[in-house]
């Protein structure tokens, strides 16, 4: 592998090599050449047999999806794009020959309820494949992605499952068909002539684009060359030891036009950062979990911003928190202290190196907290804490700990389970969630600090924030982990005014309420951070519009949505590895990268 003075060369934005990986973002052609080929593909792509509206796929939380390929030379590209939207397991149909038949494949697919079959003319010369499709379509969702000339359709006469057919056979057509299955691209064409007794002139179903598309910057009116400044700034961050690595994602107009990984998990350069890596989002949890649930409950009329903590938390009624309005809590104007004591307050008898019924809460490797520590120690400290700054803006983790109590009391569901069931899984966010080590191996998770004071270990998959750690990793202010692509899906939904993949998660007016400026004493929205009107702060960046909302995270992360430019910008890093440093902030890495994007938009093509 080619190296430079900063270590590994960052993943190229537009290169063929990346299609050999499962996390391919990058199109095979550059700029206008890609758009020209995509236009040809779009003009020759038709959706048939979709009377049941299976395509684009919806209700992803109910689907277990497999993708079967035979001689499609672009199967890797196709499957890679599918996996941007939801977990899709690939099956090589060629391995089912000889002693193993397609009947064995059907058996191996018994726990999948949705099967995507990639075919071309040569594949369909095998009558067993037609039988395979016909038999599976009787009791499963089957979608056929057909590539090649019209003779393909003649061989699919007996198939009543949806067929996405494109005449063109290319990497771009593979991407296009995969995206169309999930609504990343709209299908608008109909058959222009008769291809068989079944497939005739004028046939075809029209679909809408309902999810993110993955494409080149030129598709959004941006010259890719004008985004190269992102590389320079990311490399500077690594060279200056502001962070060992990072991932940057930019989506404009509902299209992911830039997604790149740089550097390594740690400074020993052992594991390169990948697009699919999972980061500790730190305080991005506040908006990506707790505020999302608050928005949905507000939309449903179950949460009122005008009601008080005492209305929702019985134990708060005899405290000085009783009459604090939910609105004040979300604005960080309730007078709550920034945080409560964490590890420094834990007594030797409060924790153990082994788990047991008495010490069930896992904080990190070989560190278990005693049962009910939060209920006995932390929550009482929150309730008894002073209110010295009520009415002023004082950023507080405690505010979101109280919001966690509020939403959990309303729903009777733990925060982590609620957001997983109501947002992350239905949206197709495959990595997002709390407690990532229950689902992923540590090599997929970016490590944060080497805690030499309390946890005595490198934190890899365990939340960095100490207060969240003592809650077992699930807290209203910190504890969420996710990849950049997952964050993009969530905030494209918010930018879409609560709609994504054909589902409305909350009404547009709720989005407008929470993300707009709500207070005369701060820039904040409800839960959300926002653009700062004090010009010399350049927050979140010099060129961001006054409509911008989002949040940063202590670990070196940020999400910023700018509705004026239809823009989602994500920067994920682990600047706290191996110990907390300030260079990411002092070098203005995040805002400078964001400004490169705005400058590229201004320059156009």
Secondary structure, DSSP 8 states (H G I E B T S, - for coil): --EETTEE----SS-GGGGGSTT----SS-HHHHHHHHHHHHHTEEEES-TT--SS---GGG--EEEEESS-TTHHHHHHHHTTTS-EEEEEGGGSSTTS-HHHHHHHTTT-SEEEEEEETTGGG-HHHHHHHHHHTTTSEEEEEEESSTHHHHTTTT--SEEEEES--SHHHHHHHHHHHHTSS---B--SS--SSSS-TT--------S-EE--GGGGT--GGGGTHHHHHHHHHHHTTS-SEEEEEEEETTEEEEEEEEEBSSTT--SB--TT-BEE-TTHHIIIIIHHHHHHHHHTTS--TTSBHHHH-GGGTTSTTTT-BHHHHHTT-S---S----GGG--GGGEESS--SSS-EEEETTEEE-TTHIIIIIHHHHHH-----TTS----HHHHHHHHHHHHHHHSS-HHHHHIIIIIHHHT-SS-EE-GGGTS-GGGB----EETTTT-EE-SSS-S-HHHHHTTS--SSS-EEE-HHHHHHHHHHHHTTSEETTEESS-HHHHHHHHS---SS-S--SS-EE--SSGGG--S-TT--TT-EEEEETTTEEEEEEGGGTEEEEEEE-TTSSS--SHHHHTTHHHHHHHHHHHHHHH--
